[in-house]
Amino acid sequence: MSETIAAEAFWTEEPSNRPDRRKIRARIGGLHCSLCTGTIEKALGRQPGVDKVAVSLTHEQALIEYDPSIARPGQLLQILRDIGYTISDPRKLRPFDDEERDLVRESRRFVMAVALSVAAIPIIANPASGWLGALPALVCLSLGGLVFLVLRSNGLWAAIGGAGSLAVMALTLLYLNLEGYLTRAGPWIVGTLALTLVFGVARHILLMAFQALRRGILNQHVLLEIGAFAGMAGGVIGIILNRPGYPTAQFFAVAVMVTTYHIFSEWLSLIVKTRSSQAVKKLLNLQPETARILHGDIEMDVPLADVKVGDRVRIRPGERVPVDGVVVSGRSGVDQSLVTGEAIPVEMTEGAAVIGGSINGTGTLLVAVTAVGDGSFLQRIVREVEDARALKPGILHLVDRVLRVYTPTVLLIATLAVIFWLVGSWLATGHVDIERAVFAGLSVLVMGYPCALGISAPLSIVRGAGDAAGRGILMRTGEAFQGYRLATKIVLDKTGTLTAGRPVLREVEVIEEREDNLLALAAAAEASSEHPLAQAVVNAAFEHGVVPPEVDSFEAIPGKGVIARIKGDDVLVGSPRFLSEHGVDLSRLAERIDALEAVGRTVIAVSRNGRALGALALGDTLRPDAARAVASLRKAGMVPVMVTGDNERAARHVAQEIGIDEVRAGVLPDEKASIVRRLQADGSRVAMVGDGINDAPALMQADIGIAMGGGTDIAIESADIIILSNRLDALPMAREISRNSYGKLLQNVALAFIFNGAGIPLATTGLVQPVWAMVAMAVSVTAIFVNSLGGNPRLFFDAVASVGHSAETAVAPSAA
């Protein structure tokens, strides 16, 4: 079997810090809560040659470091398969169909489990307890309502009608039981239901518990099965003793209800995790399956997988763009709302970049392909969403540590409770109180079921990451999830972040040269620079029909300017301060430079052989949402700080327009990280927003690095948060998501600890019937799920109703 796994290569290899060790990464399917991660870490950590195992529940991946001379990857991963988990390649995204099949399978298990639970309703309800004894029946009825919602085929009203019919049937059986017709046969009926559920419907849980015990691991599956078998044991004792008033049926019912609720929580966890990432995965369905390739004068449709970088693709009006590329010819408005969130089409002309999945307008475009496959924008975004599920804030490490000792502790308390009441009752009264001892032990097992604690933090993380991704915000690290809410200062790069990043030439000031000659010299010197200002000068020259002369040599001084040798002359192009430092007299331009900078222009001076020739004034446009975003950040308690390499007056002008008081101007590229460090010196948590290569060190230095989605790859890789839409109003939105999601995480963990902390000691008294312990456990798990929805239950019902239908309702790709 291990050879089969090795041949299929269900893992990826990664470099290790030690030359004699290797690392592999694999995707693990079937993870339910944090105890599953502990199961895997223990099972693999005990194997010879394995040094370290790290499992992420939200990421559903395991990273294993091992000695290749002792351990084999195939054998290690086969252990996980034996336990009951599935293994797949972490590089490949799970298709919709596979995820939907898993959801449908879990839905069917849940339906069958609830059907058995509903059948036990009249036996669970205790006639002597009146309405109080009927509460377990109400729990079953609520689960029954969910079943009909899952099975609905004719809309919500049909589901409500079905649930009503179920309620009438259950209440009729309850009435019959009150009349005593089912009293004698009840225990046998519920016992049969328990056997059917534990050994039939939920046999996969039994198998996982058995495999865990084989390896000396105590996890939630073991605890569940011990509780279920203890319930059945209590029922068997009742049948054997046949004592009046002994709750035989209720004992069997505990096995039924605990198993049902475990299946229920597994199903809900799968829905939340799957739907949180599928919302963004549907982006992939926006890409057409074919592209129209142009070979000479011949056009042909080819599968998207056969398209190569450099191919030219024809896109007709109304079609979806199949690839990422650059417009070679044509003009059209393109709807890029999947990225920008704006429905207004973006005008595309020669040289403009288009994104696969966007919709072409009324014009025809010829596009040169720049990225295909895994390198395409949509594929990168989906991979980032997958990575975003690996978030692990500090509090989750605390939960992991608690869960490592949780199951053994619960089992120990349950055993001690049984022994205490068996021995104590005999010492106190001379009689052994078996019923109370069994009540105490079984109630501890039920109250101590770890599902509430195990799902409390992961559900909040997955829900928060999914919500952010749906709004075009990718939180790539645990620091982003936990830390952005605590940031008190936010550093904003000006060019490309607060502004559109596309400066244009506004004015030309000439002293000794004609305007065309000045533009030609400046463009020639700047032609080799990739700076946005340099590109603006070059573009302006070509727009004026000016042909730049050839450049003999070129040297760029980052953040200052360039020195070029043109036709034997030394030409300097850069900031006025840069030219002054090189001895160029700018007195004749000083007054005009001051006036231009006062209105927010960025001024570039030009000299030849030490003589000033003139100046170029460039201006960038502010993003339309800049002022609104800055106001929202200030309202949230953050202090915005603008950093720019621009001059002080131009920077102040821009800052005043958008409401920023603190400005750092004339900053060299390598100084941005130093500014962040100085802001952090007083203990402040600092977020940095940038988009360029020169922003990467500052993004790494900041407590939270935020990259605009249109920025460079290195800036994006250095960031904790990526704003895909390039919209500044996503900055306060991301902070609000961070705050709300982390608040939900704390609430969920607190609910779980409070329930287990109060419930287990109460259960040891033996005064709580196991059925009531089951109801309390069900309430706690449900409360955590409901709380994770963030006050929007429609999200849950929509997700439930879509099970089995997502593949049908996904956006159908159109052929190019």
Summary of the structure (lengths in Angstrom):
residues: 816
radius of gyration: 33.3
end to end distance: 43.6
largest distance: 116.3
contacts: 2921
relative contact order: 0.10
helix: 56%
strand: 17%
